[in-house]
Amino acid sequence: MPLKIAVVLYKSKLLSNGEHPLMLRVTQNSKRKYVSLGLSCPAHLWDEKKHTPKRTHPNRELIRAIIRQKETMYHQALLDDKQAGSSPEALIKSVERPHKAPAFFSFLQELIERMVHAGKVGNANVYKDLKRTLKRFTDKPTLLFTDIDQRFLNKYEVFLRNKGLADTSMSVYFRTLRA
């Protein structure tokens, strides 16, 4: 049975401001899971049939835009091949807590181990040297791929120059990093 997604006014809970929270409801085989949208609405300003704020709501367009954005995220995850036939819990988990990208140093270590295992010890040593200099350069215990941008690379180049490395050595580090 396919998953159904709807935004509902959660009347079972009354907030301190007298409004009810807006929740995204994911249903499959009469099994329901709710996710808070972080929004609330008075019951008299919510259209139950259309699952949207009434025209008289002062923040109607803003709320509708947030609802559309959240629904789009869930529908996109539903269309993803990995989510076909999944449970409401799995869908919510995939949207609300997406998989983290691996840390750069752990990725480098994995590459080094694969190269050593394949007998490419020379290449593995080049990657080890890159990892060693990057660990000395950065003060972060874990470096993410998103941390490596133009500004990071410029600072890394200055760091290598201050260490007295020749241009050819630096080019090897940058070529390895780019690869």
Backbone as ProteinMPNN parsed JSONL, in Angstrom:
{"seq_chain_A": "MPLKIAVVLYKSKLLSNGEHPLMLRVTQNSKRKYVSLGLSCPAHLWDEKKHTPKRTHPNRELIRAIIRQKETMYHQALLDDKQAGSSPEALIKSVERPHKAPAFFSFLQELIERMVHAGKVGNANVYKDLKRTLKRFTDKPTLLFTDIDQRFLNKYEVFLRNKGLADTSMSVYFRTLRA", "coords_chain_A": {"N_chain_A": [[0.851, -1.18, 0.0], [0.598, 2.222, -0.823], [2.404, 5.051, 0.528], [0.913, 7.822, 2.167], [0.821, 11.326, 2.29], [0.089, 14.106, 4.267], [-0.785, 17.349, 5.497], [-1.809, 18.266, 8.651], [-3.94, 19.783, 11.124], [-3.104, 19.439, 14.333], [-5.158, 18.641, 16.581], [-5.195, 17.391, 18.997], [-3.387, 18.418, 20.675], [-2.921, 21.337, 22.519], [-1.408, 24.379, 22.33], [0.412, 26.77, 24.392], [-0.226, 29.296, 23.505], [-2.789, 29.068, 22.65], [-3.168, 27.954, 20.192], [-3.048, 25.263, 17.754], [-0.626, 22.764, 16.901], [0.852, 22.401, 13.62], [1.126, 19.515, 11.756], [2.916, 17.133, 9.815], [1.547, 14.378, 8.388], [2.267, 11.026, 7.881], [1.047, 8.247, 6.336], [0.398, 4.751, 6.176], [-1.238, 1.799, 5.482], [-3.112, 2.249, 7.584], [-1.38, 2.96, 9.576], [0.105, 5.539, 11.293], [2.381, 8.26, 11.326], [3.72, 11.18, 12.75], [5.158, 14.38, 12.045], [6.437, 17.318, 13.268], [5.865, 20.563, 11.97], [6.779, 22.847, 13.002], [5.129, 24.965, 13.109], [2.104, 26.725, 13.995], [-1.475, 27.042, 14.356], [-4.586, 28.697, 14.834], [-7.612, 26.908, 15.495], [-9.951, 27.879, 14.287], [-9.028, 29.177, 12.05], [-8.178, 27.301, 10.24], [-8.579, 25.256, 7.414], [-10.092, 22.289, 7.259], [-10.801, 20.503, 5.197], [-9.278, 21.205, 2.943], [-6.747, 21.152, 3.961], [-5.174, 23.408, 4.647], [-4.368, 26.817, 5.59], [-7.084, 29.093, 6.228], [-8.426, 31.677, 4.082], [-8.578, 33.997, 5.556], [-6.529, 33.949, 7.349], [-3.769, 35.649, 8.77], [-1.069, 35.059, 8.101], [-1.157, 33.443, 5.878], [-0.014, 32.915, 3.269], [2.732, 32.573, 3.798], [2.691, 30.333, 5.523], [1.555, 28.456, 3.797], [3.587, 28.303, 1.877], [5.702, 27.183, 3.356], [4.554, 24.732, 4.012], [4.236, 23.613, 1.429], [6.932, 23.379, 0.688], [7.892, 21.499, 2.573], [6.228, 19.307, 2.027], [7.048, 18.803, -0.594], [9.681, 17.957, -0.162], [9.196, 15.513, 1.113], [7.676, 14.139, -0.824], [9.567, 13.991, -2.848], [11.489, 12.338, -1.665], [9.922, 10.099, -1.486], [9.628, 9.415, -4.144], [12.137, 8.631, -4.739], [14.081, 5.847, -5.549], [15.053, 4.252, -3.491], [13.244, 4.567, -1.462], [10.928, 3.349, -2.221], [8.082, 1.618, -1.368], [8.662, 1.742, 1.332], [8.485, 2.118, 4.941], [6.5, 4.387, 7.013], [8.19, 5.327, 9.066], [10.774, 4.957, 8.003], [10.714, 6.68, 5.814], [10.388, 9.184, 7.072], [12.727, 9.255, 8.574], [14.651, 9.306, 6.528], [14.22, 11.796, 5.382], [14.28, 13.687, 7.476], [16.669, 13.159, 8.853], [19.107, 13.112, 7.005], [21.66, 11.097, 5.403], [24.972, 11.446, 6.538], [27.789, 12.885, 4.955], [30.873, 11.198, 4.445], [33.678, 11.769, 6.603], [36.574, 13.599, 5.628], [39.196, 12.773, 6.346], [38.814, 10.105, 7.162], [37.949, 9.058, 4.766], [40.284, 9.411, 3.219], [41.978, 7.668, 4.636], [40.76, 5.235, 4.084], [41.185, 5.097, 1.325], [43.995, 4.927, 1.317], [44.399, 2.466, 2.602], [43.187, 0.742, 0.74], [44.897, 1.114, -1.434], [47.347, 0.152, -0.448], [46.637, -2.476, -0.041], [46.223, -3.214, -2.663], [48.769, -3.196, -3.557], [49.934, -0.831, -4.327], [51.997, 0.872, -3.113], [53.568, 3.181, -3.316], [51.79, 5.213, -4.231], [50.073, 5.132, -2.06], [51.742, 6.126, -0.065], [52.032, 8.778, -0.893], [49.42, 9.727, -0.481], [49.312, 9.356, 2.279], [51.206, 11.263, 3.088], [49.87, 13.594, 2.266], [47.623, 13.483, 3.953], [48.896, 13.693, 6.451], [50.031, 16.311, 6.314], [47.713, 17.828, 6.011], [46.428, 17.321, 8.439], [48.169, 18.562, 10.171], [47.843, 21.136, 9.322], [45.085, 21.863, 9.641], [42.91, 22.657, 12.37], [40.806, 21.16, 13.034], [39.342, 18.199, 14.305], [37.899, 16.459, 12.707], [37.651, 16.632, 9.303], [35.495, 17.805, 6.892], [34.219, 17.165, 3.587], [32.88, 19.368, 2.635], [34.174, 21.406, 3.898], [36.384, 21.944, 2.445], [37.182, 24.353, 0.422], [37.699, 27.145, -1.843], [38.861, 29.152, -0.263], [39.902, 27.651, 1.878], [41.813, 26.133, 0.47], [43.55, 28.146, -0.412], [44.587, 29.06, 2.044], [45.818, 26.718, 2.859], [47.805, 26.509, 0.928], [49.404, 28.743, 1.624], [50.217, 27.89, 4.153], [51.785, 25.643, 3.44], [53.794, 26.912, 1.958], [54.971, 28.489, 3.966], [56.13, 26.487, 5.433], [58.272, 25.95, 3.906], [58.165, 24.374, 1.598], [58.879, 23.229, -1.7], [57.76, 24.309, -4.975], [57.192, 22.099, -6.619], [56.72, 20.017, -4.797], [54.484, 21.024, -3.495], [52.734, 21.012, -5.645], [52.357, 18.297, -6.007], [50.958, 17.626, -3.658], [48.59, 19.149, -4.038], [47.662, 18.082, -6.456], [47.146, 15.472, -5.66], [45.199, 15.941, -3.713], [43.191, 17.046, -5.316], [42.607, 14.824, -6.891]], "CA_chain_A": [[0.0, 0.0, 0.0], [1.468, 3.404, -0.898], [2.434, 6.016, 1.627], [0.166, 9.05, 1.926], [1.383, 12.454, 3.032], [-0.859, 15.207, 4.412], [-0.55, 18.273, 6.603], [-3.031, 18.335, 9.46], [-3.938, 20.557, 12.359], [-3.061, 18.426, 15.386], [-6.058, 19.182, 17.601], [-5.001, 16.693, 20.268], [-2.474, 19.199, 21.504], [-3.192, 22.767, 22.547], [-0.217, 25.112, 22.748], [0.174, 27.812, 25.401], [-0.788, 30.486, 22.86], [-4.164, 28.772, 22.252], [-3.183, 27.403, 18.842], [-2.704, 23.852, 17.614], [0.527, 22.605, 16.001], [0.667, 21.814, 12.293], [1.943, 18.311, 11.666], [2.9, 16.379, 8.571], [1.135, 13.014, 8.716], [2.633, 10.008, 6.902], [0.168, 7.116, 6.621], [0.467, 3.543, 5.356], [-1.988, 0.706, 6.111], [-3.681, 2.79, 8.826], [-0.305, 3.272, 10.518], [0.388, 6.965, 11.13], [3.51, 8.891, 12.011], [3.609, 12.631, 12.64], [6.363, 15.198, 12.123], [6.066, 18.71, 13.497], [6.35, 21.542, 10.998], [7.271, 24.01, 13.73], [4.135, 26.022, 12.913], [0.842, 26.506, 14.691], [-2.59, 27.78, 13.768], [-5.835, 28.564, 15.58], [-8.531, 25.969, 14.838], [-10.945, 28.576, 13.468], [-8.385, 29.678, 10.823], [-7.657, 26.162, 9.483], [-9.548, 24.576, 6.565], [-9.873, 20.852, 7.426], [-10.968, 19.781, 3.928], [-8.189, 21.537, 2.016], [-5.473, 21.019, 4.688], [-4.456, 24.663, 4.436], [-4.974, 27.913, 6.352], [-8.176, 29.794, 5.548], [-8.041, 32.942, 3.443], [-8.54, 35.078, 6.55], [-5.336, 33.809, 8.201], [-2.85, 36.739, 8.428], [0.188, 34.552, 7.537], [-1.577, 32.333, 5.022], [0.931, 32.616, 2.18], [3.963, 32.061, 4.394], [2.427, 28.972, 5.996], [1.374, 27.595, 2.607], [4.903, 28.1, 1.246], [6.447, 26.235, 4.197], [3.898, 23.43, 3.835], [4.601, 23.111, 0.088], [8.343, 23.002, 0.714], [8.025, 20.265, 3.352], [5.583, 18.241, 1.256], [7.908, 18.513, -1.737], [10.803, 17.155, 0.335], [8.719, 14.154, 1.379], [7.309, 13.507, -2.097], [10.816, 13.694, -3.556], [12.058, 11.147, -1.025], [9.031, 8.994, -1.83], [9.912, 9.049, -5.532], [13.463, 8.034, -4.768], [13.986, 4.386, -5.642], [15.353, 3.634, -2.204], [12.107, 4.705, -0.558], [9.753, 2.671, -2.755], [7.555, 0.587, -0.495], [9.21, 1.829, 2.682], [7.547, 2.416, 6.022], [6.48, 5.809, 7.38], [9.371, 5.642, 9.87], [11.934, 5.045, 7.12], [10.578, 7.902, 5.023], [10.652, 10.326, 7.957], [14.151, 9.232, 8.915], [15.456, 9.696, 5.363], [14.061, 13.229, 5.115], [14.653, 14.5, 8.631], [18.066, 12.916, 9.206], [19.792, 12.542, 5.851], [22.966, 10.489, 5.662], [26.1, 12.368, 6.562], [28.904, 12.563, 4.081], [31.997, 10.734, 5.267], [34.72, 12.743, 6.915], [37.635, 13.544, 4.624], [40.333, 11.975, 6.815], [38.454, 8.682, 7.114], [37.944, 8.707, 3.348], [41.688, 9.27, 2.831], [42.498, 6.449, 5.243], [40.201, 4.12, 3.322], [41.933, 5.063, 0.061], [45.355, 4.458, 1.617], [44.328, 1.029, 2.872], [42.915, 0.051, -0.523], [46.108, 1.162, -2.266], [48.328, -0.772, 0.138], [46.119, -3.812, -0.312], [46.403, -3.462, -4.103], [50.198, -3.197, -3.867], [50.339, 0.494, -4.813], [52.564, 1.456, -1.902], [54.045, 4.536, -3.621], [50.629, 6.107, -4.2], [49.588, 5.161, -0.686], [52.626, 7.03, 0.686], [51.698, 10.159, -1.278], [48.188, 10.055, 0.229], [49.659, 9.468, 3.699], [51.84, 12.568, 3.267], [48.809, 14.6, 2.164], [46.835, 13.4, 5.186], [49.727, 14.207, 7.534], [50.141, 17.78, 6.225], [46.395, 18.414, 6.254], [46.163, 17.245, 9.883], [48.975, 19.61, 10.809], [47.318, 22.432, 8.899], [43.761, 22.18, 10.183], [42.732, 22.434, 13.803], [39.59, 20.365, 13.212], [39.615, 16.761, 14.42], [37.325, 15.837, 11.516], [37.542, 17.556, 8.174], [34.445, 17.381, 5.973], [34.435, 17.555, 2.194], [32.333, 20.713, 2.458], [35.123, 22.375, 4.462], [37.447, 22.196, 1.458], [36.749, 25.299, -0.605], [38.785, 27.976, -2.37], [39.518, 29.831, 0.865], [40.666, 26.617, 2.568], [42.964, 25.789, -0.362], [44.492, 29.273, -0.371], [45.263, 29.021, 3.341], [46.676, 25.522, 2.85], [48.985, 26.857, 0.122], [50.233, 29.628, 2.446], [50.784, 27.024, 5.182], [52.858, 24.847, 2.833], [54.9, 27.83, 1.611], [55.637, 28.858, 5.221], [56.924, 25.324, 5.844], [59.441, 25.896, 3.034], [58.039, 23.375, 0.541], [59.111, 23.68, -3.073], [56.56, 24.309, -5.809], [56.912, 20.747, -7.108], [56.117, 19.26, -3.691], [53.125, 21.535, -3.313], [51.898, 20.569, -6.76], [52.007, 16.894, -5.746], [49.892, 17.636, -2.651], [47.358, 19.649, -4.618], [47.212, 17.116, -7.453], [46.59, 14.352, -4.893], [43.962, 16.441, -3.105], [42.208, 17.18, -6.391], [42.204, 13.471, -7.295]], "C_chain_A": [[0.899, 1.247, 0.0], [1.362, 4.293, 0.33], [1.643, 7.252, 1.221], [0.718, 10.13, 2.837], [0.349, 13.573, 3.069], [-0.448, 16.081, 5.586], [-1.868, 18.431, 7.343], [-2.827, 19.27, 10.648], [-4.102, 19.544, 13.49], [-3.857, 18.933, 16.582], [-5.899, 18.509, 18.959], [-4.102, 17.468, 21.218], [-2.832, 20.677, 21.381], [-1.957, 23.468, 23.102], [-0.582, 26.222, 23.728], [-0.422, 29.084, 24.799], [-2.215, 30.248, 22.358], [-4.29, 28.198, 20.851], [-2.828, 25.924, 18.879], [-1.514, 23.724, 16.656], [0.109, 22.022, 14.649], [1.647, 20.663, 12.173], [1.825, 17.721, 10.267], [2.607, 14.931, 8.956], [1.507, 12.089, 7.554], [1.867, 8.748, 7.275], [0.428, 5.975, 5.64], [-0.241, 2.431, 6.115], [-2.522, 1.104, 7.489], [-2.643, 3.063, 9.916], [0.128, 4.713, 10.258], [1.612, 7.377, 11.936], [3.39, 10.391, 11.743], [4.972, 13.285, 12.789], [5.913, 16.646, 12.274], [6.657, 19.605, 12.408], [6.93, 22.777, 11.68], [6.347, 25.205, 13.578], [2.906, 25.703, 13.734], [-0.224, 27.402, 14.068], [-3.8, 27.636, 14.679], [-6.807, 27.672, 14.795], [-9.515, 26.678, 13.912], [-10.351, 29.156, 12.175], [-7.809, 28.555, 9.948], [-8.793, 25.495, 8.709], [-9.244, 23.076, 6.58], [-9.929, 20.098, 6.097], [-9.791, 19.993, 2.989], [-6.805, 21.393, 2.639], [-4.584, 22.244, 4.47], [-5.094, 25.756, 5.304], [-6.082, 28.581, 5.534], [-7.655, 31.123, 4.991], [-7.896, 34.082, 4.444], [-7.319, 34.998, 7.469], [-4.322, 34.889, 7.809], [-1.531, 36.27, 7.789], [-0.05, 33.391, 6.569], [-0.521, 31.959, 3.99], [2.253, 32.051, 2.703], [3.792, 30.618, 4.847], [2.269, 28.023, 4.822], [2.71, 27.313, 1.922], [5.728, 27.087, 2.037], [5.878, 24.832, 4.051], [4.286, 22.816, 2.494], [6.041, 22.625, 0.064], [8.534, 21.661, 1.429], [7.403, 19.088, 2.602], [6.426, 17.839, 0.057], [9.095, 17.657, -1.319], [10.375, 15.701, 0.533], [8.325, 13.433, 0.087], [8.549, 13.149, -2.906], [11.471, 12.442, -2.978], [11.229, 9.917, -1.348], [9.293, 8.5, -3.246], [11.272, 8.39, -5.695], [13.325, 6.514, -4.732], [14.193, 3.699, -4.308], [14.15, 3.635, -1.281], [10.865, 3.976, -1.052], [9.331, 1.556, -1.812], [8.076, 0.65, 0.927], [8.124, 2.161, 3.684], [7.521, 3.918, 6.29], [7.714, 6.22, 8.18], [10.602, 5.84, 8.996], [11.893, 6.318, 6.281], [10.923, 9.122, 5.866], [12.138, 10.403, 8.293], [15.008, 9.712, 7.746], [15.369, 11.187, 5.077], [14.603, 14.074, 6.265], [16.108, 14.329, 9.045], [18.787, 12.294, 8.018], [21.177, 12.013, 6.218], [24.059, 11.537, 5.604], [27.151, 11.917, 5.562], [30.07, 12.113, 4.952], [33.007, 11.852, 5.493], [35.885, 12.531, 5.95], [38.793, 12.662, 5.071], [40.017, 10.483, 6.8], [38.398, 8.19, 5.674], [39.38, 8.506, 2.841], [42.282, 7.978, 3.377], [42.004, 5.214, 4.5], [40.917, 3.971, 1.978], [43.331, 4.49, 0.267], [45.355, 2.952, 1.822], [44.06, 0.224, 1.608], [44.153, 0.011, -1.41], [47.169, 0.205, -1.75], [47.913, -2.207, -0.171], [46.313, -4.205, -1.779], [47.868, -3.455, -4.509], [50.714, -1.878, -4.413], [50.868, 1.3, -3.639], [53.03, 2.896, -2.141], [52.91, 5.543, -3.582], [50.085, 6.235, -2.79], [50.429, 6.115, 0.154], [52.34, 8.49, 0.364], [50.428, 10.601, -0.543], [48.42, 10.179, 1.733], [50.294, 10.821, 3.985], [50.809, 13.694, 3.206], [48.001, 14.639, 3.459], [47.609, 14.004, 6.366], [49.794, 15.728, 7.498], [48.794, 18.449, 6.472], [46.048, 18.387, 7.742], [46.962, 18.299, 10.63], [48.397, 20.99, 10.51], [46.011, 22.797, 9.61], [43.692, 21.873, 11.667], [41.494, 21.594, 14.09], [39.944, 18.883, 13.337], [39.025, 15.979, 13.246], [37.147, 16.916, 10.463], [36.487, 17.003, 7.23], [34.782, 17.841, 4.565], [33.944, 18.982, 1.959], [33.243, 21.798, 3.026], [36.19, 22.781, 3.45], [36.877, 23.068, 0.339], [37.95, 26.149, -1.022], [39.562, 28.652, -1.246], [40.417, 28.856, 1.637], [41.939, 26.296, 1.793], [44.01, 26.909, -0.383], [45.275, 29.298, 0.942], [46.224, 27.842, 3.431], [47.955, 25.801, 2.047], [49.935, 27.745, 0.925], [50.925, 28.817, 3.538], [51.972, 26.227, 4.62], [54.062, 25.72, 2.471], [55.676, 28.231, 2.864], [56.476, 27.711, 5.77], [58.151, 25.137, 4.965], [59.363, 24.847, 1.93], [58.269, 24.0, -0.825], [57.802, 23.589, -3.856], [56.207, 22.905, -6.299], [56.267, 19.886, -6.022], [54.683, 19.702, -3.46], [52.211, 21.069, -4.435], [51.491, 19.106, -6.594], [50.873, 16.827, -4.727], [48.559, 18.077, -3.258], [46.797, 18.718, -5.682], [46.546, 15.929, -6.753], [45.26, 14.75, -4.267], [42.855, 16.552, -4.148], [41.696, 15.807, -6.825], [41.267, 12.873, -6.286]], "O_chain_A": [[1.867, 1.303, 0.759], [0.37, 4.281, 1.059], [1.696, 7.679, 0.068], [1.041, 9.883, 3.999], [-0.204, 13.949, 2.036], [0.16, 15.609, 6.546], [-2.908, 18.695, 6.739], [-1.708, 19.506, 11.104], [-5.129, 18.872, 13.583], [-3.31, 19.572, 17.481], [-6.414, 19.004, 19.962], [-4.066, 17.199, 22.418], [-3.02, 21.196, 20.28], [-1.518, 23.179, 24.215], [-1.754, 26.569, 23.871], [-1.055, 29.866, 25.509], [-2.795, 31.121, 21.713], [-5.402, 27.977, 20.371], [-2.37, 25.402, 19.896], [-1.406, 24.495, 15.702], [-0.852, 21.258, 14.552], [2.838, 20.807, 12.45], [0.778, 17.801, 9.624], [3.33, 14.334, 9.752], [1.124, 12.322, 6.408], [2.008, 8.234, 8.385], [0.646, 6.192, 4.448], [0.106, 2.143, 7.26], [-2.383, 0.347, 8.45], [-3.002, 3.365, 11.054], [0.476, 5.066, 9.131], [1.841, 6.914, 13.054], [3.009, 10.812, 10.651], [5.825, 12.823, 13.547], [5.099, 17.134, 11.49], [7.798, 19.423, 11.985], [7.501, 23.647, 11.023], [6.733, 26.334, 13.882], [2.686, 24.556, 14.125], [0.07, 28.369, 13.365], [-4.022, 26.563, 15.242], [-6.812, 27.692, 13.564], [-9.876, 26.14, 12.865], [-11.1, 29.582, 11.296], [-7.043, 28.822, 9.022], [-9.846, 25.202, 9.275], [-8.259, 22.636, 5.988], [-9.173, 19.147, 5.899], [-9.358, 19.06, 2.313], [-5.797, 21.498, 1.94], [-3.401, 22.125, 4.151], [-6.25, 25.623, 5.707], [-6.021, 28.627, 4.306], [-6.594, 31.612, 5.38], [-7.16, 35.036, 4.192], [-7.103, 35.894, 8.284], [-4.034, 35.039, 6.622], [-0.936, 37.015, 7.01], [0.767, 32.477, 6.465], [-0.177, 30.785, 3.862], [2.821, 31.142, 2.097], [4.65, 29.776, 4.584], [2.792, 26.908, 4.846], [2.937, 26.203, 1.441], [6.383, 26.227, 1.449], [6.626, 23.858, 3.976], [4.628, 21.636, 2.425], [6.338, 21.579, -0.514], [9.256, 20.792, 0.941], [7.981, 18.002, 2.549], [6.51, 16.656, -0.273], [9.477, 16.733, -2.037], [11.1, 14.775, 0.168], [8.612, 12.246, -0.073], [8.579, 12.116, -3.575], [11.952, 11.587, -3.723], [11.766, 8.816, -1.469], [9.193, 7.304, -3.518], [11.522, 7.681, -6.67], [12.533, 5.974, -3.961], [13.573, 2.673, -4.031], [14.049, 2.78, -0.401], [9.842, 3.981, -0.367], [10.116, 0.662, -1.496], [7.936, -0.325, 1.666], [6.985, 2.448, 3.315], [8.412, 4.643, 5.849], [8.231, 7.324, 8.004], [11.382, 6.768, 9.21], [12.923, 6.957, 6.064], [11.669, 9.995, 5.422], [12.73, 11.482, 8.295], [15.979, 10.441, 7.945], [16.327, 11.782, 4.586], [15.302, 15.062, 6.041], [16.718, 15.275, 9.544], [19.052, 11.092, 8.012], [21.778, 12.428, 7.208], [24.067, 12.403, 4.729], [27.369, 10.723, 5.355], [30.233, 12.596, 6.072], [33.158, 12.755, 4.67], [36.143, 11.41, 5.513], [39.321, 11.885, 4.276], [40.882, 9.678, 6.454], [38.755, 7.047, 5.388], [39.659, 7.547, 2.121], [43.004, 7.274, 2.67], [42.755, 4.256, 4.313], [41.218, 2.858, 1.546], [43.792, 3.665, -0.521], [46.206, 2.245, 1.283], [44.633, -0.849, 1.419], [44.429, -0.998, -2.059], [47.821, -0.481, -2.537], [48.746, -3.044, -0.52], [46.538, -5.373, -2.096], [48.187, -3.683, -5.676], [51.835, -1.82, -4.918], [50.261, 2.287, -3.224], [52.897, 3.741, -1.255], [53.04, 6.606, -2.974], [49.681, 7.32, -2.37], [49.892, 6.836, 0.995], [52.399, 9.345, 1.248], [50.364, 11.722, -0.039], [47.797, 11.013, 2.389], [49.977, 11.462, 4.987], [50.865, 14.636, 3.996], [47.73, 15.714, 3.993], [47.042, 14.734, 7.178], [49.633, 16.376, 8.532], [48.736, 19.521, 7.075], [45.44, 19.328, 8.252], [46.483, 18.865, 11.612], [48.457, 21.895, 11.343], [45.861, 23.909, 10.116], [44.336, 20.945, 12.155], [41.165, 21.342, 15.249], [40.752, 18.369, 12.564], [39.579, 14.959, 12.835], [36.564, 17.97, 10.716], [36.576, 15.848, 6.812], [35.54, 18.792, 4.376], [34.533, 19.72, 1.169], [33.105, 22.971, 2.681], [36.818, 23.831, 3.583], [36.19, 22.587, -0.562], [39.078, 25.895, -0.599], [40.791, 28.711, -1.286], [41.544, 29.191, 2.002], [43.018, 26.197, 2.378], [45.212, 26.643, -0.373], [46.484, 29.529, 0.945], [47.308, 27.952, 4.005], [49.046, 25.384, 2.437], [51.146, 27.524, 0.907], [52.104, 29.04, 3.817], [53.028, 26.149, 5.246], [55.209, 25.313, 2.655], [56.905, 28.305, 2.832], [57.437, 27.947, 6.501], [58.983, 24.271, 5.235], [60.394, 24.465, 1.377], [57.902, 25.149, -1.071], [56.867, 22.893, -3.459], [55.027, 22.565, -6.384], [55.359, 19.107, -6.311], [53.787, 18.884, -3.258], [51.041, 20.764, -4.2], [50.395, 18.72, -6.998], [49.927, 16.059, -4.905], [47.525, 17.453, -3.02], [45.58, 18.579, -5.799], [45.507, 15.442, -7.199], [44.303, 13.976, -4.291], [41.709, 16.19, -3.883], [40.506, 15.637, -7.094], [40.82, 11.738, -6.454]]}, "name": "protein", "num_of_chains": 1, "seq": "MPLKIAVVLYKSKLLSNGEHPLMLRVTQNSKRKYVSLGLSCPAHLWDEKKHTPKRTHPNRELIRAIIRQKETMYHQALLDDKQAGSSPEALIKSVERPHKAPAFFSFLQELIERMVHAGKVGNANVYKDLKRTLKRFTDKPTLLFTDIDQRFLNKYEVFLRNKGLADTSMSVYFRTLRA"}
